């Protein structure tokens, strides 16, 4: 499992906002998310790690935390997103609106974890 210490990350942004991201994952897909993602090539833009029930999406070049989702297992074995946030620190991330941020987060998850 990848941890925060595996990459140079910056402190969490002071300015965050609830993202409203909703999703449900099969247990095996949630395990992929929790295991994380380590960038392998320069073009790989994301470092992903989990800690205390949260999965953090960090820009690999800058170490800035951009997105985070909190996961909780359901009684049926699936795993739901129970909370999420996006950085609103304009020095770290230029949001194009929540709808676009949600689409971006989905695209990142699909691309990195094949979910």
RODO-2510 file (C-alpha; in nm, 4 decimals, decimal comma):
residues 115
     n   res          X          Y          Z
     1     x     0,0000     0,0000     0,0000
     2     x     0,1280     0,3440    -0,0950
     3     x     0,1594     0,5956     0,1873
     4     x     0,1969     0,9721     0,2064
     5     x     0,5669     0,9258     0,2831
     6     x     0,6240     0,7631    -0,0577
     7     x     0,6099     1,1007    -0,2356
     8     x     0,6976     1,4595    -0,1589
     9     x     0,3661     1,6200    -0,0716
    10     x     0,2777     1,9657     0,0502
    11     x     0,0608     2,0279     0,3581
    12     x    -0,3147     2,0044     0,3097
    13     x    -0,4595     2,3231     0,1604
    14     x    -0,6099     2,5688     0,4058
    15     x    -0,8917     2,6394     0,1640
    16     x    -1,1121     2,3440     0,0738
    17     x    -1,4761     2,3053    -0,0209
    18     x    -1,7160     2,0137    -0,0121
    19     x    -1,7150     1,8613    -0,3585
    20     x    -2,0366     1,6607    -0,3458
    21     x    -1,8759     1,3679    -0,5264
    22     x    -2,0892     1,0537    -0,5028
    23     x    -1,9934     0,7041    -0,6061
    24     x    -2,0122     0,3438    -0,4991
    25     x    -1,7396     0,0907    -0,5696
    26     x    -1,7202    -0,2839    -0,5606
    27     x    -1,5003    -0,3985    -0,2751
    28     x    -1,2243    -0,5063    -0,5157
    29     x    -1,2269    -0,1662    -0,6876
    30     x    -1,2175     0,0139    -0,3541
    31     x    -0,9132    -0,1943    -0,2621
    32     x    -0,7388    -0,0588    -0,5747
    33     x    -0,8165     0,2983    -0,4679
    34     x    -0,6996     0,2371    -0,1127
    35     x    -0,3769     0,0754    -0,2375
    36     x    -0,2979     0,4023    -0,4177
    37     x    -0,1024     0,5008    -0,7256
    38     x     0,2634     0,5906    -0,7639
    39     x     0,3611     0,7950    -1,0723
    40     x     0,5888     0,5970    -1,3038
    41     x     0,6727     0,8479    -1,5772
    42     x     0,6994     1,2266    -1,6005
    43     x     0,3635     1,2501    -1,7794
    44     x     0,1879     1,0738    -1,4903
    45     x     0,0224     1,3658    -1,3154
    46     x    -0,1216     1,2029    -1,0021
    47     x     0,0015     1,0485    -0,6799
    48     x    -0,2767     0,8758    -0,4832
    49     x    -0,2587     0,7457    -0,1278
    50     x    -0,5008     0,6610     0,1510
    51     x    -0,4967     0,7400     0,5189
    52     x    -0,7609     0,7065     0,7920
    53     x    -1,0431     0,6160     0,5518
    54     x    -0,9633     0,8957     0,3069
    55     x    -0,8130     0,8662    -0,0413
    56     x    -0,6062     1,1701    -0,1455
    57     x    -0,5334     1,2784    -0,5020
    58     x    -0,2117     1,4794    -0,5198
    59     x    -0,0564     1,6515    -0,8209
    60     x     0,2670     1,4627    -0,8720
    61     x     0,4704     1,7603    -0,9955
    62     x     0,3754     2,0039    -0,7189
    63     x     0,2738     1,7783    -0,4289
    64     x    -0,0496     1,9759    -0,3855
    65     x    -0,3541     1,7892    -0,2502
    66     x    -0,6352     1,8597    -0,4970
    67     x    -0,9125     1,6079    -0,4231
    68     x    -1,0011     1,3771    -0,1354
    69     x    -1,2759     1,1186    -0,0903
    70     x    -1,3788     0,9370     0,2247
    71     x    -1,4801     0,5728     0,1869
    72     x    -1,7019     0,3524     0,4033
    73     x    -1,8034    -0,0089     0,3480
    74     x    -2,1746    -0,0864     0,3225
    75     x    -2,3488    -0,3919     0,4627
    76     x    -2,3586    -0,5383     0,1102
    77     x    -1,9814    -0,5312     0,0699
    78     x    -1,9718    -0,2302    -0,1593
    79     x    -1,7845     0,0830    -0,0608
    80     x    -1,9483     0,4247    -0,0807
    81     x    -1,8016     0,7716    -0,0933
    82     x    -1,9346     0,9397     0,2214
    83     x    -1,7570     1,2761     0,1915
    84     x    -1,5334     1,4589    -0,0529
    85     x    -1,3492     1,7849    -0,0893
    86     x    -1,1622     1,9875    -0,3482
    87     x    -0,8888     2,2432    -0,2929
    88     x    -1,0025     2,6019    -0,3414
    89     x    -0,6555     2,7452    -0,2850
    90     x    -0,6115     2,9457    -0,6044
    91     x    -0,2330     2,9204    -0,5760
    92     x    -0,2613     2,5417    -0,5990
    93     x    -0,5660     2,4637    -0,8132
    94     x    -0,7811     2,6572    -1,0576
    95     x    -1,1254     2,4984    -1,0351
    96     x    -1,3561     2,5246    -1,3346
    97     x    -1,6593     2,4577    -1,1141
    98     x    -1,7807     2,1619    -0,9119
    99     x    -1,9401     1,9825    -1,2066
   100     x    -1,6106     1,9870    -1,3968
   101     x    -1,4172     1,8913    -1,0831
   102     x    -1,6415     1,5870    -1,0350
   103     x    -1,5911     1,4889    -1,4001
   104     x    -1,2159     1,5328    -1,3594
   105     x    -1,2080     1,3176    -1,0472
   106     x    -1,4079     1,0446    -1,2216
   107     x    -1,1690     1,0571    -1,5181
   108     x    -0,8668     1,0298    -1,2869
   109     x    -1,0168     0,7291    -1,1068
   110     x    -1,1081     0,5608    -1,4347
   111     x    -0,7679     0,6223    -1,5916
   112     x    -0,5501     0,5271    -1,2954
   113     x    -0,7506     0,2388    -1,1533
   114     x    -0,9490     0,1109    -1,4518
   115     x    -1,2732     0,1363    -1,2537
***
